[in-house]
């Protein structure tokens, strides 16, 4: 197992990774829905984005070093800029809730390279699925090499390894997907035949369902910076990324427009961070309980109950989103789709925002869609 202790530049002063603002890389291409300018007018500043996007690179400085102090908490994480941003967000919240952890070296970030990070040339489904982003980290947790594990919740399988629990979800970020393009202001403006890069079957199926004249380049994998580089090199004409990750990386300037929930239902648990520990580690369980955001935990539980009922995998286009409405109730929307996007089956549930009701909504929604889909739906 490959591990390293991470040191992040200027991180101690900020609740998360102190990333370099993307305004230093890009001069245009923002989200009209969020109050930024749109590239639709093809201004000189917009075209400057094309030539400068290749300058984008990881804003996080990672290096190996020897710690002289025994850490109170060792946080296990992947080594990507986004994973580190989430680990440092966790660190900051721990210090905020427990000032005794603010001492230098009390919290240590341990980078663990996963199989999913090592093998980028093949689709996830061909090398074992999403668990490949969590397996090695879970093993380090079980073997007491780390004390807590920080995961993107959409990468966490619906089952947890024996001896571990996931008692904490941090407040959820924006769940929507972002459209990034150098030549068009929205998906609707892409010319027929344009190639959109994505490794997500969920995005592919919903995109082709609404825009069947587009093409999708699958296995468009790599971190955000890698995908932007491929976009700039003309490998694809556009790509779709989770807005949550771009916000956590301070990379909102790269976004061209934001897709509505109605146009692109998010992945189960998109935008959520989960923190796991060993079941018998009472001290860590208490630490994490102090950080848990209950509204997020309940929403994620509903969505994951739906996913578990469908036995969803990386070969299955599935989307689901639970939220609290203005009256305090839970609204749950979900869908399954054929991989080519020719069929999309949707459903909707509404109920009380309490654990039992929300779990039932997720399971019921999954049962309904399985019945409506019939055998072989995902193989069409």
Beta strands, then each sheet from edge to edge (+ up, - down):
strand 1: 3-5
strand 2: 73-77
strand 3: 107-112
strand 4: 148-152
strand 5: 164-169
strand 6: 177-181
strand 7: 195-197
strand 8: 215-217
strand 9: 238-242
strand 10: 257-258
strand 11: 273-278
strand 12: 317-324
strand 13: 329-337
strand 14: 344-352
sheet 1: 1+ 3- 2- 4- 11+ 5-
sheet 2: 8+ 7+ 9+ 6- 10+
sheet 3: 12+ 13- 14+
end
